[in-house]
Amino acid sequence: MSFRRLLVSLFVLAIVGAIWGVVIEPGLLVQNEQDLVWRGPKIKVAFFSDLHAGAPHITKKYIK
């Protein structure tokens, strides 16, 4: 494989990865809510990650 072919392949792979991360993958995110039995004091626990904050299609409303 020539060096030029390797560079083109890496460039294409980078573009596909960027499209996946910005356009496709955020639409696959899922929100789950669980009711668990807790006999202690009333508490609220929230966990979230990987919001893609800063991506062009992620608005403040989406994050809220």
PDBQT receptor file of N, H, CA, C and O in Angstrom, charges set to zero:
ATOM      1  N   MET A   1       0.847  -1.178   0.000  1.00  0.00    +0.000 N 
ATOM      2  CA  MET A   1       0.000   0.000   0.000  1.00  0.00    +0.000 C 
ATOM      3  C   MET A   1       0.893   1.242   0.000  1.00  0.00    +0.000 C 
ATOM      4  O   MET A   1       1.828   1.347   0.793  1.00  0.00    +0.000 OA
ATOM      5  N   SER A   2       0.597   2.159  -0.881  1.00  0.00    +0.000 N 
ATOM      6  H   SER A   2      -0.163   2.073  -1.526  1.00  0.00    +0.000 HD
ATOM      7  CA  SER A   2       1.417   3.357  -0.971  1.00  0.00    +0.000 C 
ATOM      8  C   SER A   2       1.088   4.320   0.175  1.00  0.00    +0.000 C 
ATOM      9  O   SER A   2       0.033   4.227   0.803  1.00  0.00    +0.000 OA
ATOM     10  N   PHE A   3       2.002   5.229   0.425  1.00  0.00    +0.000 N 
ATOM     11  H   PHE A   3       2.859   5.304  -0.085  1.00  0.00    +0.000 HD
ATOM     12  CA  PHE A   3       1.818   6.213   1.491  1.00  0.00    +0.000 C 
ATOM     13  C   PHE A   3       0.604   7.096   1.214  1.00  0.00    +0.000 C 
ATOM     14  O   PHE A   3      -0.159   7.420   2.124  1.00  0.00    +0.000 OA
ATOM     15  N   ARG A   4       0.433   7.481  -0.046  1.00  0.00    +0.000 N 
ATOM     16  H   ARG A   4       1.052   7.218  -0.786  1.00  0.00    +0.000 HD
ATOM     17  CA  ARG A   4      -0.716   8.325  -0.406  1.00  0.00    +0.000 C 
ATOM     18  C   ARG A   4      -2.031   7.596  -0.154  1.00  0.00    +0.000 C 
ATOM     19  O   ARG A   4      -2.986   8.188   0.349  1.00  0.00    +0.000 OA
ATOM     20  N   ARG A   5      -2.082   6.338  -0.495  1.00  0.00    +0.000 N 
ATOM     21  H   ARG A   5      -1.306   5.857  -0.903  1.00  0.00    +0.000 HD
ATOM     22  CA  ARG A   5      -3.288   5.532  -0.278  1.00  0.00    +0.000 C 
ATOM     23  C   ARG A   5      -3.585   5.407   1.220  1.00  0.00    +0.000 C 
ATOM     24  O   ARG A   5      -4.745   5.445   1.630  1.00  0.00    +0.000 OA
ATOM     25  N   LEU A   6      -2.555   5.263   2.020  1.00  0.00    +0.000 N 
ATOM     26  H   LEU A   6      -1.612   5.233   1.687  1.00  0.00    +0.000 HD
ATOM     27  CA  LEU A   6      -2.712   5.186   3.472  1.00  0.00    +0.000 C 
ATOM     28  C   LEU A   6      -3.279   6.498   4.015  1.00  0.00    +0.000 C 
ATOM     29  O   LEU A   6      -4.191   6.482   4.842  1.00  0.00    +0.000 OA
ATOM     30  N   LEU A   7      -2.749   7.625   3.559  1.00  0.00    +0.000 N 
ATOM     31  H   LEU A   7      -2.009   7.638   2.888  1.00  0.00    +0.000 HD
ATOM     32  CA  LEU A   7      -3.245   8.934   4.006  1.00  0.00    +0.000 C 
ATOM     33  C   LEU A   7      -4.705   9.142   3.611  1.00  0.00    +0.000 C 
ATOM     34  O   LEU A   7      -5.497   9.638   4.413  1.00  0.00    +0.000 OA
ATOM     35  N   VAL A   8      -5.066   8.772   2.398  1.00  0.00    +0.000 N 
ATOM     36  H   VAL A   8      -4.424   8.369   1.746  1.00  0.00    +0.000 HD
ATOM     37  CA  VAL A   8      -6.453   8.910   1.945  1.00  0.00    +0.000 C 
ATOM     38  C   VAL A   8      -7.367   8.022   2.788  1.00  0.00    +0.000 C 
ATOM     39  O   VAL A   8      -8.455   8.447   3.176  1.00  0.00    +0.000 OA
ATOM     40  N   SER A   9      -6.937   6.807   3.070  1.00  0.00    +0.000 N 
ATOM     41  H   SER A   9      -6.053   6.462   2.754  1.00  0.00    +0.000 HD
ATOM     42  CA  SER A   9      -7.731   5.894   3.893  1.00  0.00    +0.000 C 
ATOM     43  C   SER A   9      -7.932   6.458   5.306  1.00  0.00    +0.000 C 
ATOM     44  O   SER A   9      -9.038   6.402   5.843  1.00  0.00    +0.000 OA
ATOM     45  N   LEU A  10      -6.875   6.994   5.900  1.00  0.00    +0.000 N 
ATOM     46  H   LEU A  10      -5.977   7.039   5.464  1.00  0.00    +0.000 HD
ATOM     47  CA  LEU A  10      -6.993   7.588   7.233  1.00  0.00    +0.000 C 
ATOM     48  C   LEU A  10      -7.898   8.814   7.224  1.00  0.00    +0.000 C 
ATOM     49  O   LEU A  10      -8.661   9.024   8.167  1.00  0.00    +0.000 OA
ATOM     50  N   PHE A  11      -7.824   9.616   6.182  1.00  0.00    +0.000 N 
ATOM     51  H   PHE A  11      -7.205   9.446   5.416  1.00  0.00    +0.000 HD
ATOM     52  CA  PHE A  11      -8.685  10.792   6.047  1.00  0.00    +0.000 C 
ATOM     53  C   PHE A  11     -10.155  10.370   5.956  1.00  0.00    +0.000 C 
ATOM     54  O   PHE A  11     -11.010  10.937   6.637  1.00  0.00    +0.000 OA
ATOM     55  N   VAL A  12     -10.438   9.391   5.128  1.00  0.00    +0.000 N 
ATOM     56  H   VAL A  12      -9.743   8.930   4.576  1.00  0.00    +0.000 HD
ATOM     57  CA  VAL A  12     -11.812   8.895   4.981  1.00  0.00    +0.000 C 
ATOM     58  C   VAL A  12     -12.309   8.331   6.311  1.00  0.00    +0.000 C 
ATOM     59  O   VAL A  12     -13.450   8.580   6.702  1.00  0.00    +0.000 OA
ATOM     60  N   LEU A  13     -11.472   7.584   6.996  1.00  0.00    +0.000 N 
ATOM     61  H   LEU A  13     -10.545   7.382   6.679  1.00  0.00    +0.000 HD
ATOM     62  CA  LEU A  13     -11.843   7.030   8.300  1.00  0.00    +0.000 C 
ATOM     63  C   LEU A  13     -12.138   8.139   9.308  1.00  0.00    +0.000 C 
ATOM     64  O   LEU A  13     -13.083   8.023  10.089  1.00  0.00    +0.000 OA
ATOM     65  N   ALA A  14     -11.357   9.196   9.302  1.00  0.00    +0.000 N 
ATOM     66  H   ALA A  14     -10.590   9.290   8.668  1.00  0.00    +0.000 HD
ATOM     67  CA  ALA A  14     -11.582  10.331  10.208  1.00  0.00    +0.000 C 
ATOM     68  C   ALA A  14     -12.899  11.027   9.888  1.00  0.00    +0.000 C 
ATOM     69  O   ALA A  14     -13.628  11.404  10.805  1.00  0.00    +0.000 OA
ATOM     70  N   ILE A  15     -13.218  11.203   8.624  1.00  0.00    +0.000 N 
ATOM     71  H   ILE A  15     -12.626  10.897   7.879  1.00  0.00    +0.000 HD
ATOM     72  CA  ILE A  15     -14.476  11.837   8.223  1.00  0.00    +0.000 C 
ATOM     73  C   ILE A  15     -15.662  10.978   8.642  1.00  0.00    +0.000 C 
ATOM     74  O   ILE A  15     -16.642  11.497   9.178  1.00  0.00    +0.000 OA
ATOM     75  N   VAL A  16     -15.587   9.681   8.407  1.00  0.00    +0.000 N 
ATOM     76  H   VAL A  16     -14.792   9.259   7.972  1.00  0.00    +0.000 HD
ATOM     77  CA  VAL A  16     -16.666   8.771   8.802  1.00  0.00    +0.000 C 
ATOM     78  C   VAL A  16     -16.837   8.794  10.316  1.00  0.00    +0.000 C 
ATOM     79  O   VAL A  16     -17.966   8.807  10.805  1.00  0.00    +0.000 OA
ATOM     80  N   GLY A  17     -15.751   8.799  11.057  1.00  0.00    +0.000 N 
ATOM     81  H   GLY A  17     -14.834   8.788  10.660  1.00  0.00    +0.000 HD
ATOM     82  CA  GLY A  17     -15.836   8.865  12.521  1.00  0.00    +0.000 C 
ATOM     83  C   GLY A  17     -16.463  10.161  13.007  1.00  0.00    +0.000 C 
ATOM     84  O   GLY A  17     -17.248  10.158  13.956  1.00  0.00    +0.000 OA
ATOM     85  N   ALA A  18     -16.122  11.257  12.366  1.00  0.00    +0.000 N 
ATOM     86  H   ALA A  18     -15.484  11.259  11.595  1.00  0.00    +0.000 HD
ATOM     87  CA  ALA A  18     -16.701  12.554  12.743  1.00  0.00    +0.000 C 
ATOM     88  C   ALA A  18     -18.199  12.582  12.446  1.00  0.00    +0.000 C 
ATOM     89  O   ALA A  18     -18.982  13.069  13.261  1.00  0.00    +0.000 OA
ATOM     90  N   ILE A  19     -18.595  12.071  11.301  1.00  0.00    +0.000 N 
ATOM     91  H   ILE A  19     -17.958  11.675  10.639  1.00  0.00    +0.000 HD
ATOM     92  CA  ILE A  19     -20.024  12.024  10.956  1.00  0.00    +0.000 C 
ATOM     93  C   ILE A  19     -20.771  11.146  11.952  1.00  0.00    +0.000 C 
ATOM     94  O   ILE A  19     -21.856  11.511  12.404  1.00  0.00    +0.000 OA
ATOM     95  N   TRP A  20     -20.205   9.999  12.297  1.00  0.00    +0.000 N 
ATOM     96  H   TRP A  20     -19.323   9.703  11.929  1.00  0.00    +0.000 HD
ATOM     97  CA  TRP A  20     -20.839   9.118  13.269  1.00  0.00    +0.000 C 
ATOM     98  C   TRP A  20     -21.012   9.832  14.616  1.00  0.00    +0.000 C 
ATOM     99  O   TRP A  20     -22.093   9.789  15.203  1.00  0.00    +0.000 OA
ATOM    100  N   GLY A  21     -19.968  10.480  15.099  1.00  0.00    +0.000 N 
ATOM    101  H   GLY A  21     -19.090  10.515  14.621  1.00  0.00    +0.000 HD
ATOM    102  CA  GLY A  21     -20.000  11.104  16.413  1.00  0.00    +0.000 C 
ATOM    103  C   GLY A  21     -20.883  12.330  16.509  1.00  0.00    +0.000 C 
ATOM    104  O   GLY A  21     -21.390  12.635  17.589  1.00  0.00    +0.000 OA
ATOM    105  N   VAL A  22     -21.084  13.049  15.402  1.00  0.00    +0.000 N 
ATOM    106  H   VAL A  22     -20.673  12.802  14.525  1.00  0.00    +0.000 HD
ATOM    107  CA  VAL A  22     -21.852  14.293  15.449  1.00  0.00    +0.000 C 
ATOM    108  C   VAL A  22     -23.278  14.119  14.935  1.00  0.00    +0.000 C 
ATOM    109  O   VAL A  22     -24.189  14.787  15.425  1.00  0.00    +0.000 OA
ATOM    110  N   VAL A  23     -23.492  13.240  13.962  1.00  0.00    +0.000 N 
ATOM    111  H   VAL A  23     -22.752  12.697  13.564  1.00  0.00    +0.000 HD
ATOM    112  CA  VAL A  23     -24.801  13.128  13.332  1.00  0.00    +0.000 C 
ATOM    113  C   VAL A  23     -25.576  11.882  13.778  1.00  0.00    +0.000 C 
ATOM    114  O   VAL A  23     -26.749  11.985  14.139  1.00  0.00    +0.000 OA
ATOM    115  N   ILE A  24     -24.946  10.732  13.758  1.00  0.00    +0.000 N 
ATOM    116  H   ILE A  24     -23.993  10.649  13.465  1.00  0.00    +0.000 HD
ATOM    117  CA  ILE A  24     -25.662   9.472  13.963  1.00  0.00    +0.000 C 
ATOM    118  C   ILE A  24     -25.775   9.089  15.437  1.00  0.00    +0.000 C 
ATOM    119  O   ILE A  24     -26.880   8.863  15.931  1.00  0.00    +0.000 OA
ATOM    120  N   GLU A  25     -24.663   9.014  16.136  1.00  0.00    +0.000 N 
ATOM    121  H   GLU A  25     -23.766   9.198  15.735  1.00  0.00    +0.000 HD
ATOM    122  CA  GLU A  25     -24.637   8.485  17.504  1.00  0.00    +0.000 C 
ATOM    123  C   GLU A  25     -25.498   9.257  18.498  1.00  0.00    +0.000 C 
ATOM    124  O   GLU A  25     -26.137   8.621  19.336  1.00  0.00    +0.000 OA
ATOM    125  N   PRO A  26     -25.555  10.598  18.459  1.00  0.00    +0.000 N 
ATOM    126  CA  PRO A  26     -26.411  11.291  19.430  1.00  0.00    +0.000 C 
ATOM    127  C   PRO A  26     -27.884  10.898  19.332  1.00  0.00    +0.000 C 
ATOM    128  O   PRO A  26     -28.601  10.958  20.330  1.00  0.00    +0.000 OA
ATOM    129  N   GLY A  27     -28.338  10.504  18.165  1.00  0.00    +0.000 N 
ATOM    130  H   GLY A  27     -27.755  10.455  17.354  1.00  0.00    +0.000 HD
ATOM    131  CA  GLY A  27     -29.720  10.055  17.997  1.00  0.00    +0.000 C 
ATOM    132  C   GLY A  27     -29.978   8.693  18.606  1.00  0.00    +0.000 C 
ATOM    133  O   GLY A  27     -31.133   8.290  18.744  1.00  0.00    +0.000 OA
ATOM    134  N   LEU A  28     -28.935   7.979  18.970  1.00  0.00    +0.000 N 
ATOM    135  H   LEU A  28     -27.996   8.307  18.858  1.00  0.00    +0.000 HD
ATOM    136  CA  LEU A  28     -29.082   6.646  19.559  1.00  0.00    +0.000 C 
ATOM    137  C   LEU A  28     -29.086   6.678  21.087  1.00  0.00    +0.000 C 
ATOM    138  O   LEU A  28     -29.202   5.635  21.730  1.00  0.00    +0.000 OA
ATOM    139  N   LEU A  29     -28.957   7.879  21.671  1.00  0.00    +0.000 N 
ATOM    140  H   LEU A  29     -28.863   8.726  21.149  1.00  0.00    +0.000 HD
ATOM    141  CA  LEU A  29     -28.921   7.992  23.122  1.00  0.00    +0.000 C 
ATOM    142  C   LEU A  29     -30.260   7.605  23.723  1.00  0.00    +0.000 C 
ATOM    143  O   LEU A  29     -31.310   7.854  23.131  1.00  0.00    +0.000 OA
ATOM    144  N   VAL A  30     -30.222   6.998  24.896  1.00  0.00    +0.000 N 
ATOM    145  H   VAL A  30     -29.369   6.796  25.377  1.00  0.00    +0.000 HD
ATOM    146  CA  VAL A  30     -31.420   6.496  25.565  1.00  0.00    +0.000 C 
ATOM    147  C   VAL A  30     -31.480   7.053  26.979  1.00  0.00    +0.000 C 
ATOM    148  O   VAL A  30     -30.455   7.202  27.643  1.00  0.00    +0.000 OA
ATOM    149  N   GLN A  31     -32.692   7.358  27.432  1.00  0.00    +0.000 N 
ATOM    150  H   GLN A  31     -33.525   7.237  26.892  1.00  0.00    +0.000 HD
ATOM    151  CA  GLN A  31     -32.894   7.801  28.815  1.00  0.00    +0.000 C 
ATOM    152  C   GLN A  31     -33.671   6.716  29.539  1.00  0.00    +0.000 C 
ATOM    153  O   GLN A  31     -34.721   6.276  29.072  1.00  0.00    +0.000 OA
ATOM    154  N   ASN A  32     -33.155   6.288  30.673  1.00  0.00    +0.000 N 
ATOM    155  H   ASN A  32     -32.302   6.645  31.053  1.00  0.00    +0.000 HD
ATOM    156  CA  ASN A  32     -33.811   5.269  31.495  1.00  0.00    +0.000 C 
ATOM    157  C   ASN A  32     -34.105   5.839  32.869  1.00  0.00    +0.000 C 
ATOM    158  O   ASN A  32     -33.283   6.551  33.445  1.00  0.00    +0.000 OA
ATOM    159  N   GLU A  33     -35.280   5.522  33.390  1.00  0.00    +0.000 N 
ATOM    160  H   GLU A  33     -35.948   4.943  32.921  1.00  0.00    +0.000 HD
ATOM    161  CA  GLU A  33     -35.613   5.883  34.757  1.00  0.00    +0.000 C 
ATOM    162  C   GLU A  33     -35.923   4.597  35.507  1.00  0.00    +0.000 C 
ATOM    163  O   GLU A  33     -36.620   3.721  34.995  1.00  0.00    +0.000 OA
ATOM    164  N   GLN A  34     -35.404   4.491  36.712  1.00  0.00    +0.000 N 
ATOM    165  H   GLN A  34     -34.837   5.203  37.127  1.00  0.00    +0.000 HD
ATOM    166  CA  GLN A  34     -35.579   3.283  37.518  1.00  0.00    +0.000 C 
ATOM    167  C   GLN A  34     -36.190   3.647  38.865  1.00  0.00    +0.000 C 
ATOM    168  O   GLN A  34     -35.787   4.631  39.485  1.00  0.00    +0.000 OA
ATOM    169  N   ASP A  35     -37.149   2.868  39.316  1.00  0.00    +0.000 N 
ATOM    170  H   ASP A  35     -37.477   2.069  38.812  1.00  0.00    +0.000 HD
ATOM    171  CA  ASP A  35     -37.685   2.998  40.660  1.00  0.00    +0.000 C 
ATOM    172  C   ASP A  35     -37.097   1.867  41.494  1.00  0.00    +0.000 C 
ATOM    173  O   ASP A  35     -37.300   0.691  41.194  1.00  0.00    +0.000 OA
ATOM    174  N   LEU A  36     -36.373   2.229  42.533  1.00  0.00    +0.000 N 
ATOM    175  H   LEU A  36     -36.207   3.185  42.777  1.00  0.00    +0.000 HD
ATOM    176  CA  LEU A  36     -35.730   1.246  43.392  1.00  0.00    +0.000 C 
ATOM    177  C   LEU A  36     -36.286   1.364  44.811  1.00  0.00    +0.000 C 
ATOM    178  O   LEU A  36     -36.704   2.441  45.235  1.00  0.00    +0.000 OA
ATOM    179  N   VAL A  37     -36.287   0.272  45.523  1.00  0.00    +0.000 N 
ATOM    180  H   VAL A  37     -35.947  -0.604  45.178  1.00  0.00    +0.000 HD
ATOM    181  CA  VAL A  37     -36.731   0.288  46.906  1.00  0.00    +0.000 C 
ATOM    182  C   VAL A  37     -35.594   0.802  47.776  1.00  0.00    +0.000 C 
ATOM    183  O   VAL A  37     -34.503   0.230  47.796  1.00  0.00    +0.000 OA
ATOM    184  N   TRP A  38     -35.862   1.891  48.498  1.00  0.00    +0.000 N 
ATOM    185  H   TRP A  38     -36.748   2.356  48.482  1.00  0.00    +0.000 HD
ATOM    186  CA  TRP A  38     -34.875   2.507  49.378  1.00  0.00    +0.000 C 
ATOM    187  C   TRP A  38     -35.546   2.771  50.710  1.00  0.00    +0.000 C 
ATOM    188  O   TRP A  38     -36.547   3.485  50.771  1.00  0.00    +0.000 OA
ATOM    189  N   ARG A  39     -35.013   2.209  51.766  1.00  0.00    +0.000 N 
ATOM    190  H   ARG A  39     -34.200   1.629  51.717  1.00  0.00    +0.000 HD
ATOM    191  CA  ARG A  39     -35.630   2.355  53.087  1.00  0.00    +0.000 C 
ATOM    192  C   ARG A  39     -34.974   3.453  53.911  1.00  0.00    +0.000 C 
ATOM    193  O   ARG A  39     -35.337   3.650  55.070  1.00  0.00    +0.000 OA
ATOM    194  N   GLY A  40     -34.034   4.156  53.347  1.00  0.00    +0.000 N 
ATOM    195  H   GLY A  40     -33.739   3.995  52.405  1.00  0.00    +0.000 HD
ATOM    196  CA  GLY A  40     -33.358   5.243  54.039  1.00  0.00    +0.000 C 
ATOM    197  C   GLY A  40     -34.081   6.565  53.813  1.00  0.00    +0.000 C 
ATOM    198  O   GLY A  40     -35.224   6.587  53.358  1.00  0.00    +0.000 OA
ATOM    199  N   PRO A  41     -33.409   7.660  54.134  1.00  0.00    +0.000 N 
ATOM    200  CA  PRO A  41     -34.021   8.968  53.908  1.00  0.00    +0.000 C 
ATOM    201  C   PRO A  41     -34.218   9.230  52.406  1.00  0.00    +0.000 C 
ATOM    202  O   PRO A  41     -33.497   8.690  51.567  1.00  0.00    +0.000 OA
ATOM    203  N   LYS A  42     -35.208  10.067  52.093  1.00  0.00    +0.000 N 
ATOM    204  H   LYS A  42     -35.794  10.506  52.774  1.00  0.00    +0.000 HD
ATOM    205  CA  LYS A  42     -35.517  10.353  50.699  1.00  0.00    +0.000 C 
ATOM    206  C   LYS A  42     -34.343  11.089  50.028  1.00  0.00    +0.000 C 
ATOM    207  O   LYS A  42     -33.888  12.124  50.516  1.00  0.00    +0.000 OA
ATOM    208  N   ILE A  43     -33.870  10.545  48.919  1.00  0.00    +0.000 N 
ATOM    209  H   ILE A  43     -34.239   9.705  48.523  1.00  0.00    +0.000 HD
ATOM    210  CA  ILE A  43     -32.774  11.155  48.170  1.00  0.00    +0.000 C 
ATOM    211  C   ILE A  43     -33.094  11.080  46.683  1.00  0.00    +0.000 C 
ATOM    212  O   ILE A  43     -33.902  10.258  46.250  1.00  0.00    +0.000 OA
ATOM    213  N   LYS A  44     -32.463  11.931  45.922  1.00  0.00    +0.000 N 
ATOM    214  H   LYS A  44     -31.806  12.598  46.273  1.00  0.00    +0.000 HD
ATOM    215  CA  LYS A  44     -32.536  11.864  44.461  1.00  0.00    +0.000 C 
ATOM    216  C   LYS A  44     -31.133  11.654  43.938  1.00  0.00    +0.000 C 
ATOM    217  O   LYS A  44     -30.194  12.323  44.371  1.00  0.00    +0.000 OA
ATOM    218  N   VAL A  45     -30.987  10.734  43.015  1.00  0.00    +0.000 N 
ATOM    219  H   VAL A  45     -31.750  10.191  42.663  1.00  0.00    +0.000 HD
ATOM    220  CA  VAL A  45     -29.693  10.460  42.403  1.00  0.00    +0.000 C 
ATOM    221  C   VAL A  45     -29.866  10.598  40.895  1.00  0.00    +0.000 C 
ATOM    222  O   VAL A  45     -30.793  10.031  40.317  1.00  0.00    +0.000 OA
ATOM    223  N   ALA A  46     -28.982  11.343  40.269  1.00  0.00    +0.000 N 
ATOM    224  H   ALA A  46     -28.229  11.803  40.739  1.00  0.00    +0.000 HD
ATOM    225  CA  ALA A  46     -29.006  11.496  38.814  1.00  0.00    +0.000 C 
ATOM    226  C   ALA A  46     -27.627  11.164  38.272  1.00  0.00    +0.000 C 
ATOM    227  O   ALA A  46     -26.609  11.503  38.875  1.00  0.00    +0.000 OA
ATOM    228  N   PHE A  47     -27.608  10.504  37.138  1.00  0.00    +0.000 N 
ATOM    229  H   PHE A  47     -28.435  10.228  36.648  1.00  0.00    +0.000 HD
ATOM    230  CA  PHE A  47     -26.353  10.159  36.468  1.00  0.00    +0.000 C 
ATOM    231  C   PHE A  47     -26.523  10.422  34.986  1.00  0.00    +0.000 C 
ATOM    232  O   PHE A  47     -27.488   9.963  34.374  1.00  0.00    +0.000 OA
ATOM    233  N   PHE A  48     -25.609  11.145  34.420  1.00  0.00    +0.000 N 
ATOM    234  H   PHE A  48     -24.825  11.518  34.917  1.00  0.00    +0.000 HD
ATOM    235  CA  PHE A  48     -25.611  11.343  32.979  1.00  0.00    +0.000 C 
ATOM    236  C   PHE A  48     -24.184  11.519  32.507  1.00  0.00    +0.000 C 
ATOM    237  O   PHE A  48     -23.306  11.951  33.254  1.00  0.00    +0.000 OA
ATOM    238  N   SER A  49     -23.976  11.179  31.263  1.00  0.00    +0.000 N 
ATOM    239  H   SER A  49     -24.688  10.829  30.655  1.00  0.00    +0.000 HD
ATOM    240  CA  SER A  49     -22.626  11.309  30.709  1.00  0.00    +0.000 C 
ATOM    241  C   SER A  49     -22.702  11.409  29.196  1.00  0.00    +0.000 C 
ATOM    242  O   SER A  49     -23.742  11.156  28.589  1.00  0.00    +0.000 OA
ATOM    243  N   ASP A  50     -21.602  11.776  28.615  1.00  0.00    +0.000 N 
ATOM    244  H   ASP A  50     -20.757  11.982  29.108  1.00  0.00    +0.000 HD
ATOM    245  CA  ASP A  50     -21.442  11.777  27.166  1.00  0.00    +0.000 C 
ATOM    246  C   ASP A  50     -22.518  12.601  26.461  1.00  0.00    +0.000 C 
ATOM    247  O   ASP A  50     -23.177  12.118  25.541  1.00  0.00    +0.000 OA
ATOM    248  N   LEU A  51     -22.692  13.858  26.903  1.00  0.00    +0.000 N 
ATOM    249  H   LEU A  51     -22.157  14.251  27.651  1.00  0.00    +0.000 HD
ATOM    250  CA  LEU A  51     -23.738  14.706  26.344  1.00  0.00    +0.000 C 
ATOM    251  C   LEU A  51     -23.388  15.302  24.986  1.00  0.00    +0.000 C 
ATOM    252  O   LEU A  51     -24.263  15.826  24.298  1.00  0.00    +0.000 OA
ATOM    253  N   HIS A  52     -22.145  15.231  24.602  1.00  0.00    +0.000 N 
ATOM    254  H   HIS A  52     -21.434  14.806  25.161  1.00  0.00    +0.000 HD
ATOM    255  CA  HIS A  52     -21.678  15.850  23.361  1.00  0.00    +0.000 C 
ATOM    256  C   HIS A  52     -21.887  17.357  23.396  1.00  0.00    +0.000 C 
ATOM    257  O   HIS A  52     -22.116  17.977  22.358  1.00  0.00    +0.000 OA
ATOM    258  N   ALA A  53     -21.811  17.945  24.574  1.00  0.00    +0.000 N 
ATOM    259  H   ALA A  53     -21.625  17.441  25.418  1.00  0.00    +0.000 HD
ATOM    260  CA  ALA A  53     -21.978  19.395  24.703  1.00  0.00    +0.000 C 
ATOM    261  C   ALA A  53     -20.950  20.089  23.828  1.00  0.00    +0.000 C 
ATOM    262  O   ALA A  53     -19.771  19.737  23.830  1.00  0.00    +0.000 OA
ATOM    263  N   GLY A  54     -21.405  21.061  23.094  1.00  0.00    +0.000 N 
ATOM    264  H   GLY A  54     -22.363  21.347  23.092  1.00  0.00    +0.000 HD
ATOM    265  CA  GLY A  54     -20.528  21.772  22.184  1.00  0.00    +0.000 C 
ATOM    266  C   GLY A  54     -20.699  21.340  20.735  1.00  0.00    +0.000 C 
ATOM    267  O   GLY A  54     -20.248  22.034  19.823  1.00  0.00    +0.000 OA
ATOM    268  N   ALA A  55     -21.349  20.195  20.516  1.00  0.00    +0.000 N 
ATOM    269  H   ALA A  55     -21.715  19.632  21.256  1.00  0.00    +0.000 HD
ATOM    270  CA  ALA A  55     -21.622  19.768  19.144  1.00  0.00    +0.000 C 
ATOM    271  C   ALA A  55     -22.663  20.716  18.537  1.00  0.00    +0.000 C 
ATOM    272  O   ALA A  55     -23.482  21.269  19.271  1.00  0.00    +0.000 OA
ATOM    273  N   PRO A  56     -22.648  20.913  17.239  1.00  0.00    +0.000 N 
ATOM    274  CA  PRO A  56     -23.526  21.910  16.611  1.00  0.00    +0.000 C 
ATOM    275  C   PRO A  56     -25.020  21.706  16.885  1.00  0.00    +0.000 C 
ATOM    276  O   PRO A  56     -25.759  22.686  16.982  1.00  0.00    +0.000 OA
ATOM    277  N   HIS A  57     -25.474  20.477  17.008  1.00  0.00    +0.000 N 
ATOM    278  H   HIS A  57     -24.874  19.681  16.929  1.00  0.00    +0.000 HD
ATOM    279  CA  HIS A  57     -26.898  20.212  17.175  1.00  0.00    +0.000 C 
ATOM    280  C   HIS A  57     -27.332  20.064  18.637  1.00  0.00    +0.000 C 
ATOM    281  O   HIS A  57     -28.512  19.819  18.891  1.00  0.00    +0.000 OA
ATOM    282  N   ILE A  58     -26.434  20.201  19.590  1.00  0.00    +0.000 N 
ATOM    283  H   ILE A  58     -25.476  20.399  19.384  1.00  0.00    +0.000 HD
ATOM    284  CA  ILE A  58     -26.772  20.085  21.011  1.00  0.00    +0.000 C 
ATOM    285  C   ILE A  58     -27.063  21.471  21.555  1.00  0.00    +0.000 C 
ATOM    286  O   ILE A  58     -26.165  22.306  21.666  1.00  0.00    +0.000 OA
ATOM    287  N   THR A  59     -28.326  21.712  21.895  1.00  0.00    +0.000 N 
ATOM    288  H   THR A  59     -29.055  21.033  21.805  1.00  0.00    +0.000 HD
ATOM    289  CA  THR A  59     -28.753  23.015  22.395  1.00  0.00    +0.000 C 
ATOM    290  C   THR A  59     -28.808  23.000  23.922  1.00  0.00    +0.000 C 
ATOM    291  O   THR A  59     -28.727  21.944  24.549  1.00  0.00    +0.000 OA
ATOM    292  N   LYS A  60     -28.945  24.186  24.504  1.00  0.00    +0.000 N 
ATOM    293  H   LYS A  60     -29.011  25.044  23.994  1.00  0.00    +0.000 HD
ATOM    294  CA  LYS A  60     -29.099  24.271  25.956  1.00  0.00    +0.000 C 
ATOM    295  C   LYS A  60     -30.361  23.548  26.398  1.00  0.00    +0.000 C 
ATOM    296  O   LYS A  60     -30.383  22.936  27.465  1.00  0.00    +0.000 OA
ATOM    297  N   LYS A  61     -31.420  23.613  25.581  1.00  0.00    +0.000 N 
ATOM    298  H   LYS A  61     -31.402  24.110  24.714  1.00  0.00    +0.000 HD
ATOM    299  CA  LYS A  61     -32.680  22.915  25.896  1.00  0.00    +0.000 C 
ATOM    300  C   LYS A  61     -32.454  21.400  25.965  1.00  0.00    +0.000 C 
ATOM    301  O   LYS A  61     -32.986  20.737  26.855  1.00  0.00    +0.000 OA
ATOM    302  N   TYR A  62     -31.681  20.860  25.047  1.00  0.00    +0.000 N 
ATOM    303  H   TYR A  62     -31.249  21.399  24.324  1.00  0.00    +0.000 HD
ATOM    304  CA  TYR A  62     -31.385  19.422  25.036  1.00  0.00    +0.000 C 
ATOM    305  C   TYR A  62     -30.658  19.007  26.308  1.00  0.00    +0.000 C 
ATOM    306  O   TYR A  62     -30.983  17.983  26.909  1.00  0.00    +0.000 OA
ATOM    307  N   ILE A  63     -29.683  19.795  26.712  1.00  0.00    +0.000 N 
ATOM    308  H   ILE A  63     -29.419  20.626  26.224  1.00  0.00    +0.000 HD
ATOM    309  CA  ILE A  63     -28.912  19.471  27.905  1.00  0.00    +0.000 C 
ATOM    310  C   ILE A  63     -29.763  19.586  29.156  1.00  0.00    +0.000 C 
ATOM    311  O   ILE A  63     -29.639  18.772  30.070  1.00  0.00    +0.000 OA
ATOM    312  N   LYS A  64     -30.635  20.602  29.203  1.00  0.00    +0.000 N 
ATOM    313  H   LYS A  64     -30.735  21.264  28.460  1.00  0.00    +0.000 HD
ATOM    314  CA  LYS A  64     -31.505  20.784  30.365  1.00  0.00    +0.000 C 
ATOM    315  C   LYS A  64     -32.457  19.608  30.478  1.00  0.00    +0.000 C 
ATOM    316  O   LYS A  64     -33.278  19.565  31.394  1.00  0.00    +0.000 OA
TER     317      LYS A  64
